[in-house]
């Protein structure tokens, strides 16, 4: 007779709240509430979301895509609001067989040194750089400056739909592709997605970037984390709440245990999920390696 089984359970906000209560050794929120209410989870939720943000920022465990339509003569464009770091970027050219032409990621310093006319030269983009030009938001620039407009994106409507906002409870909500220039999103609505979301794009920019998670504020919502790390958000929240209890030395001291558990989860993720581009490659063609090279970071990553 067949049996059923489940994988490691994904935790909703409600589940994580319950774990926090257990770690705090309390049955309700009265001690951790502005008005000593027994069902006021504001401080809980603030701590949970701060833990979520810190985990994602430290691990870069969320990646998304964004499409940009270049504007003739415009070099600089706003990165997505959720942007943390750039993973890769492509210029799509339908005139070449492969279509996607990788853009080389460079710094402003490198461009100043190696491309003297990068602030004025025009043509098809070859390089991309990221810069926080106006403090609050990140921007990226294209080099050379596009000399022609990109084309409007046509989506594959069989497997998704273009939206102005995405509900956090939508089944495939985390798989969206963003169009930051227009504030639109392409959200998959089929288990066959994301697949190939574009029916056609040409002379447009596709970036793959690490992003911040969306806030969890609905009891049935899941955090944007791999399921095996959901419980560490309760560790962070317990630390955040317990460390503000200096009048209770035992509870205050117990807070340190939970922040260590949270930090260990981050360390574990970073150690086991490295994206080492040379890992598994045959390095046999290299000359004998001197002993000092084995201590260099790049060498450790390819072992």
C-alpha positions in Angstrom: 0.0 0.0 0.0 1.4 3.4 -1.0 2.2 5.9 1.7 2.3 9.7 1.5 5.1 11.9 2.6 5.9 15.6 2.8 9.1 17.5 2.4 10.4 19.9 5.1 7.6 22.2 5.9 7.4 25.7 4.6 6.5 28.1 7.3 4.0 30.9 7.0 4.1 34.1 9.0 1.7 32.5 11.5 4.0 29.5 11.9 7.0 31.7 12.4 5.2 33.8 15.1 4.4 30.5 16.9 8.1 29.6 16.8 9.1 32.9 18.2 6.6 32.5 21.1 8.2 29.1 21.9 11.7 30.6 21.8 10.6 33.4 24.1 8.9 30.9 26.5 5.7 32.8 26.5 2.1 32.0 25.5 1.1 35.4 24.1 2.6 38.8 23.1 1.7 40.8 26.2 5.3 41.2 27.3 6.4 42.2 23.8 3.6 44.6 22.9 3.4 48.4 23.0 0.1 48.3 24.9 0.7 44.8 26.5 -1.9 43.3 24.3 -2.1 39.5 24.1 -2.4 39.5 20.3 -0.3 42.4 19.1 2.3 41.0 16.8 3.7 44.3 15.5 7.1 43.9 17.3 7.2 40.3 16.3 6.6 41.0 12.6 9.1 43.9 12.6 11.8 41.6 14.0 10.9 38.7 11.6 11.1 41.0 8.6 14.4 42.5 9.7 15.8 39.0 10.0 14.5 38.2 6.5 16.1 41.2 5.1 19.5 40.5 6.8 19.5 36.9 5.7 18.8 37.8 2.1 21.3 40.6 2.1 24.1 38.4 3.6 23.4 35.4 1.3 22.1 37.0 -1.9 19.7 34.0 -2.1 17.1 35.7 -4.3 17.6 36.5 -7.9 15.3 38.1 -10.4 15.2 39.4 -13.9 14.5 42.9 -15.2 14.0 44.2 -18.7 15.0 47.6 -19.9 14.2 49.3 -23.2 17.2 51.5 -24.0 16.5 55.1 -25.0 18.6 56.7 -27.7 21.2 59.1 -26.1 20.4 57.9 -22.5 23.3 56.3 -20.6 22.0 55.9 -17.1 18.9 53.9 -15.8 17.5 53.2 -12.4 18.0 49.8 -11.0 15.0 47.9 -9.6 13.9 49.3 -6.3 14.7 45.9 -4.7 18.3 45.8 -6.2 21.2 44.5 -4.1 23.8 43.5 -6.6 24.2 42.7 -10.3 24.7 39.1 -11.4 24.8 39.4 -15.2 23.5 41.5 -18.0 22.7 41.0 -21.7 22.0 43.0 -24.8 19.5 41.2 -27.0 20.3 41.5 -30.7 18.0 39.5 -33.0 20.5 39.8 -35.8 22.9 37.3 -34.3 22.3 33.6 -33.9 22.5 33.4 -30.1 20.5 36.6 -29.6 21.8 37.4 -26.1 25.1 39.3 -26.1 26.7 39.4 -22.6 27.6 42.8 -21.3 30.9 43.1 -19.5 30.5 44.4 -15.9 33.0 47.1 -15.2 33.5 49.8 -12.6 33.7 53.6 -13.2 37.3 53.5 -12.3 38.1 50.8 -14.9 36.2 52.8 -17.6 38.1 55.9 -16.7 41.4 54.1 -17.1 40.6 51.9 -20.2 37.8 53.6 -22.2 38.6 57.3 -22.5 35.5 58.3 -24.4 33.0 56.2 -22.4 30.9 59.2 -21.3 30.3 60.4 -24.9 30.8 57.4 -27.3 27.6 55.9 -28.8 26.7 52.6 -30.3 25.5 49.1 -29.2 26.2 48.6 -25.5 29.2 46.5 -24.7 29.8 47.3 -21.0 27.6 47.9 -18.0 28.5 49.6 -14.7 26.6 50.0 -11.4 26.8 53.2 -9.3 24.9 54.7 -6.4 24.7 58.2 -8.0 21.9 59.7 -6.0 22.3 58.1 -2.5 19.0 56.2 -2.1 18.8 54.3 -5.3 21.3 52.3 -7.4 21.7 53.1 -11.1 23.4 51.4 -13.9 25.0 52.8 -17.0 25.6 51.5 -20.5 28.8 51.9 -22.5 28.7 52.9 -25.3 25.6 55.1 -24.9 22.7 53.5 -26.9 22.3 55.3 -30.2 18.9 53.8 -31.0 15.7 53.0 -29.0 15.0 49.4 -27.9 11.7 47.8 -28.8 8.6 47.1 -26.8 8.6 43.6 -25.1 6.0 41.1 -26.2 5.2 38.5 -23.4 4.3 34.9 -23.7 0.7 35.2 -22.5 0.2 31.4 -22.4 2.1 31.1 -19.2 1.9 34.5 -17.5 0.4 38.0 -17.5 1.6 41.6 -17.2 0.6 43.3 -14.0 1.0 46.6 -12.2 1.4 44.7 -8.9 1.8 41.2 -7.7 -0.1 39.7 -4.7 2.3 38.0 -2.3 -0.1 35.1 -2.1 0.0 34.3 -5.8 1.5 30.8 -6.3 4.4 31.9 -8.5 4.7 35.4 -7.2 8.5 35.2 -6.6 9.2 34.3 -10.3 8.3 37.7 -11.8 10.2 39.6 -14.4 10.2 43.4 -13.7 10.0 46.3 -16.2 11.3 49.1 -13.9 10.8 51.9 -16.5 7.1 51.4 -16.5 6.5 49.9 -13.1 5.1 46.7 -14.6 5.7 43.0 -13.9 5.4 39.8 -15.8 4.1 37.2 -13.4 3.9 33.5 -14.3 0.5 31.8 -13.8 1.3 28.3 -14.8 3.4 25.5 -13.4 5.1 25.3 -16.8 6.6 28.7 -16.3 8.8 30.6 -16.1 10.1 28.9 -19.3 10.7 31.5 -22.0 8.6 34.5 -21.0 9.3 36.6 -24.1 7.6 36.2 -27.5 10.0 38.8 -28.8 12.5 41.3 -27.6 15.1 43.2 -29.7 17.9 45.7 -28.8 16.7 45.5 -25.2 18.7 45.0 -22.0 18.1 42.0 -19.7 19.7 42.1 -16.3 19.9 39.3 -13.7 20.2 40.8 -10.2 20.1 39.9 -6.6 17.2 41.6 -4.8 15.7 42.2 -1.4 12.8 40.1 -0.2 9.3 41.5 0.0 7.9 42.1 3.4 5.7 39.4 4.9 2.6 40.9 6.5 -0.1 38.3 5.9 -0.5 35.3 8.2 -0.6 32.8 5.3 2.3 34.3 3.4 5.6 32.5 3.0 9.0 34.3 3.3 11.1 34.5 0.2 13.7 32.0 1.5 14.6 28.4 0.8 12.2 26.4 3.0 15.0 24.8 5.0 15.9 28.2 6.4 12.5 29.5 7.4 12.9 28.7 11.1 16.0 30.9 11.4 13.8 33.9 11.1 12.3 32.9 14.5 15.9 32.8 15.9 16.6 36.3 14.8 13.2 37.6 16.1 13.8 35.9 19.5 17.2 37.6 19.7 15.8 41.0 18.8 13.1 40.8 21.4 15.1 39.2 24.2 18.1 41.5 23.9 15.8 44.4 24.9 15.2 42.8 28.3 18.3 43.8 30.3 16.2 43.8 33.5 16.0 40.0 33.2 19.6 38.9 33.0 18.7 35.2 32.3 16.5 36.1 29.3 19.0 38.7 28.1 21.8 36.2 28.2 19.7 33.7 26.3 19.4 36.1 23.4 23.0 35.3 22.4 22.1 31.7 21.6 19.6 32.7 19.0 21.7 35.2 17.1 24.4 32.6 16.9 21.9 30.2 15.4 20.8 32.8 12.9 24.4 33.6 11.9 25.2 29.9 11.6 22.3 29.5 9.1 23.8 32.3 7.0 27.2 30.7 7.2 25.8 27.3 6.2 24.0 28.8 3.2 27.1 30.6 2.0 29.3 27.6 2.4 27.0 25.1 0.7 25.5 27.2 -2.1 28.5 29.0 -3.5 28.3 29.9 -7.2 31.9 29.1 -8.1 32.2 29.6 -11.8 35.4 27.4 -12.0 34.2 24.7 -9.6 34.4 21.3 -11.4 36.5 22.5 -14.2 39.5 20.6 -15.3 42.5 22.6 -14.2 45.1 20.0 -15.4 46.6 22.4 -18.0 47.8 24.7 -15.2 51.5 24.7 -14.4 52.6 23.3 -11.0 51.1 25.5 -8.2 53.5 27.0 -5.7 52.5 26.4 -2.1 51.5 30.1 -1.5 48.9 30.0 -4.2 46.8 27.4 -2.3 46.0 30.1 0.3 44.5 32.5 -2.3 40.7 32.9 -2.2 40.2 32.1 -5.9 42.2 28.9 -5.6 40.2 27.7 -2.6 37.0 28.1 -4.6 38.0 25.8 -7.4 39.2 22.9 -5.3 
